Amino acid sequence: MKRVISLKVCLRYFLCVSVHVCFLLIISSFPIFADSTGVRAAFSRLGIAGAHNLAMGGAVEAVTDDVFSIFWNPAGLTQLRSRKKSIREDVRTKLQQNQIDKITERDLKRLSDDTPKFFFQLGAAASKLQEDREAAFVAGAFNLGNTVLGMGVLGIYSDEIATYSNEGVFTGDTSYQAGVSYLSVAYPTEYVSIGVTAKTFYENIDRTNFAGGAFDAGIQTDFIPLVQIGVVVQDIGVGLMPIEKDDEVKNEYEFGKPVFRFNIALVSRTANMVVSAGIIKKFEDKSSDYKLGIRYYVLSNFAFMLGVNESLFTTGTMINFFDADFSYAVSVDNIDMGYNHTVSFSYLF
């Protein structure tokens, strides 16, 4: 009898996940969201949200579990519920130190307790990029019962962008500013967590201002033991239009194309090691890219990460101190092959 019930549960699970994945694929390929204009608001894809995520090559859609999920996969915000993160850290530390006898019944009850408790997490990241570019990301997340809400802002600035005429003649330098605001909502169901993010854009190029918006949608599941899966469609309905009329710029909302991300991760029983792999399909490109990531806790509160994102190397470290996380990452810049440096901090209240 148990085997039959288990089979039914597995079938229901795979059906549920398949329906969600198919839905994400359908909305990502819907004609209105796949105009021939290609990339719009590409600056919004700058993945500096959490240095620890960047250090894993961005292969984190399946395992992201903090406020930076607003960018990587909004469904991951549900992992913050009931302060489970700090509880799991305590249990993991005892397992790593072979102190199984010190894992109390109270620890186990708290670990399995799904009673919603209010929490708030604040996170910030800053990045010094090549080509004299700087970027920052600030976000917060809190829960209302089982529902988790998140808000964030991404800003990018550069004051030395070279400009050229139509004939390719250098005409001087200009400044560049861009920003993204995020509003996310996530909710856990029996088999998967679901998250949606609404985004608004602002971009200033050579004194011309643009505005626009898009949506992200994602799911995350860890139903299968030791295996976690994440699927995200980024930039649904993405587009920009000039704020002021300009004879040299099209005065209409130009749609771009979305990005499909699939990620699967293997997590050790004590959660001290994660091996993750993913596929990125940018619909403006014919080919797909891949990303790989590894996170290993050398000590109970010190992790080392390695990653590859679109053939570019990343690495970094993370320190956990009570309910605070400090991270650093260095990555190869995809523009001039220099090095980008990113730091981040988060605290769970």
N, C-alpha and C positions, 0 to 999 in steps of 0.2 A: 504493500500500500504506500509506504513512504517513497518508493521509487517512482510510482505513478504520480504522486503529488509533486515530487521534485521535477519530473518531466513537464508537468503542466505549468509549474512556476517558471521554468526555463523558457518554455514556448511563449508564455505571456510576456516575459521580459524581452526576448529577442523581437517579438512582434512590436512591442511598445517602442523599443529603441529604433527599429527599422522604420516605423512610421515617422518618428521625429526626424531621422536622418533624411528620409525621402522628402519630407516637407521642406527642410532646409535646402536641399538640392533644387527643388522646384522653384522656391522663391529666389534663389541665387541665379537661376537661368531665365527667369521671366523676362520677356523682350524689353519692357519699359526700363528695366534695370541694367540693360546690356547694350547701351547705345554705342555707336561706332567711335565716339569721342575718346575712348580709352580711359586713361588714368585722370581722375579729378581728385583734388584734395589728397594727393599722395603723402603730404606731410602728416596726415592723421595716422599713417601706418608706422610712424616712428616708435618702435617698441622700447621705450626707456622706463616703462611702468614697472618698477621693481628690478633692481640690479640682479637679484638672484634669478629672476625669470630670464633676463637677457643673457646671463652667464650660462644658462642651459640651452642656448641657441634658440630661445623662444619656443622650445618644444614643451609647452606647459599647459596647453588647453585642457588636458585631462587631469592635471594635478594642482593647478592654481587654486589656492584656498584662502586668500586674504583680500584686502581692499584693492589690490592691483588687478584683481579679476575683472574689474570694470573695463579694463582694456583688453585682456587676453581672452577671457570667456566669462561673461556675466553670470553664468550658471554657477561658477565656482564660489560666488559670494555666499551661497547656502552653507558652505563648509565652516563658516564663522559662527553658526548657530550654537547657542548654549555654552559658549566658551570651550568647546570641545578641543580646540587646538592645544591649549595649555594642559588640559587633562591628558591628552594623548602623549604629550611630551613627557609628562611625569611617568606614565606607564612605560613608555619606550626606554627612558633612562634606566628604570629598574630592571628591565629585561636585558639591556646591554651590559649592565653590571652584574648579571646573574643573581639579582636580588628578587627572584620570583616570590619568595616567601614574604617579601615586604609589600607585595601587591595585595591590598586589603579588599574586603568585600565592598567597602564604601567606594574604592577606586573603580571597581567594576560597575557598580550601580550608577555612578556619575558618568562613566564612559558610555553607558547604554541609555542614559536618561535623555529623552527627546522633548522634555518639557521646555517650552520656549523661555529663555531668560534674556532680558535686555542686554545688549552690548553695543559698543561703538568702537570702531577702529579708524585711526587716522594714519595716513601714509603719505610720504613725499619722496620724490626722486629728482636728481639733477644730473645733467650730462654735459660734458665738454666735448663737443664734436669737432672733427676736422673741418677745414675750410672756414674757420672762424665762426662756427655756429654754436649756439648754446640752447639748451632745452630744459624744461622743468615740468614735473607732473605732481599735482597735489590732489588728494582724494579722501573721502570719508565714507564709511558705510555703517549702517545700523539696522536693527530688525524691528518689525512690528509683528509680533507673534512669530510664525514660521516664515513670513515674507521678509526678505532683506532688500533694503534700498541703498543705492550708492550714488554719489555725486563726485565729479572730478573735473579738473581743468588741465589741459596740456598747452604749453606755450613754447614757441620756437622763435629765436631772434638771430639775425646776422646783419652786420653793418658794412660788409665788404663783399657784395655780390657783383661779379663782373657782368657788364652788359655789352651787347654787340648790335650793330646795325644789321639790316637785312642782307648786306653784302659781306657780313662777317668781320667788320671793322670794329675794334674795341672802342667803346664810347665812354667808358668810365665805370665807376662803382656806384652801387645803389644799396639801400637798406632793404631788409626783408623781415616781415613779422607774420606769424600765423598762430592761430589758437583754435582749440577744440574744447567744447564743454560737453560733459557726459551726464546722463541721468539713467540709472540702471535699476531694474527690478528683477529679483530672482525668487523662485519658489521650488521647494522640493516635492516631488511626487513619490509614489511607492517605489518606482524603479529608476527614475532619472530626475535630475535637477534641471530646471529650465530657466534661462535668463534672457532678457532683452535690454538693449541699450539704445537710447535716442541721443543723437549727437548733432550739435550745431557747429559750423565752421566760420572762421574769419581769416582772410588772407589779404596781405598788402604787398603788392609787387610793383616797385617803381612808381609809387604814389597812386596806384590803381587799387581800389578796395573791392574784395569779393566776399560774398556770404553764401552759405548753403547748409546742407544737412545730410544725414544718413541714419540708418539703423544697423545694429548688430544683433544677431540672435544666436544662441548657443545652448547646447545640452552637455551634461556631464553625468557619468555613471560609474559606480564602483561595485556593482552587483556581483560580478564574477570575482572570486577570491584572488587577491594579489594583482588584479588587472583593473586599470582605470582607463576610461575612454572619454574623449572630449571632441565635440564637433562644433564648429563655429562658421557662420557666414557673416563676413565683415563688409561694411559699406554697402548695404542694401539701399538702393535708390540714391546713391551718392551723386552729388552734383554741386556746382557753384554758378553764381551769376554776379555780374558787376553791380555794386550798390549805386554808383553814379553812372549816368550815361556817358559813353565814350565812343567817339566815331571809329576808333581803332580797335575796339573790342566788341564782340557780339553781345548785345543787350538781351540775353535770354538765358534761361536756366539750362546748363549743359550737363546731361547725365553722363556718369562714368560707369565703370564696371566693378562688380564686387569681387571679393576674395573668399575662397572656400578653404577651410583648414580642418584637417583630420589629424588627431593625435591619440596614440595609445601608449600607455606606460605600465611597466612592471614594477611593483612596489614590494620590497622585502617584508617579511612578517613583522619585523620590528620597526619598519618604516625608516630605517637608517640608510637605505639605498634605493634610488629610483633610476631606472633606465627608460628613456622615453624616445619615441620616434614619431615623426609626423610628415604630412604632405601638405604643400601649399599650392593651390591652383588659383593663379591670378587670371581672370577671364580676359584681360587685355593681351595676355601672352598665350602662345600656342602650347608651350611646354609647361610642365609642373616642376616645382622645386621641392626639396626635402630639408628636414632639419632633425638633428639628433641632440640628445642631452643626457647628462649623467649628474646625479647629485649623490654625494656620499658624506655621511657624518663621520668624520675622523674622530671627533669627541662627541659627547652627548649634546653639546651646544655649539659645535663648530663644524660647518659643512663646507665642502669643496665641490665646485661645479665645473664641468667642461661641456662645450657644445659646438655644433656646426649649424649655421643657418645660411642656406643658399651658397654653400661651399666656402663660407667665411667663418673663421675660428673665433670662439668666445670662451672666456673662462672667468672665474670669480670665486668669492668666498662669502659666507654668511655666518653671523654670530647671533645666537638666541640668548637673550638675557631676560629672564622672567617673561613678561608679556611683550617685550620689545625685540624687534629684529633689525639688525644692521647688515647691509650688504654692499659689496663692491664688485664691479664687473669691468673688464676690458674687452673690447671687441674690435675687429677689423672693419674699417669704414668702407662701404661699398662704392664710394665716389672716387676717393683718391688712394685707397688702400692704406691709409694711415690708421691711427688708433683712437678709438673713442673711449672715454672714461666715464663711468656712471656710478653714483652712490645712491643709496636709498635707505629709508628708515620707516618703520611702522610700529604703532603701539596699540594694543588691544585693551580698552578700558572695561 
